[in-house]
């Protein structure tokens, strides 16, 4: 990506955590899913740069 202020290209990396759950699970809340996605993101970060981690809610 080109950075106008410094006049050169910079490298941007991204680690992503994704969580999904079945709709019929009543105990699933936005707060719980956000916490699980955050945990998945740190799993991705700990495995290196430019990674992703996808988990199903309730699985370890």
Secondary structure, DSSP 4 states (H G I P E B T S, - for coil): -EETTTTEE------EEEEE--TT-TT--HHHHHHHHHHHHHHHHHT-SS-EEEEETT--
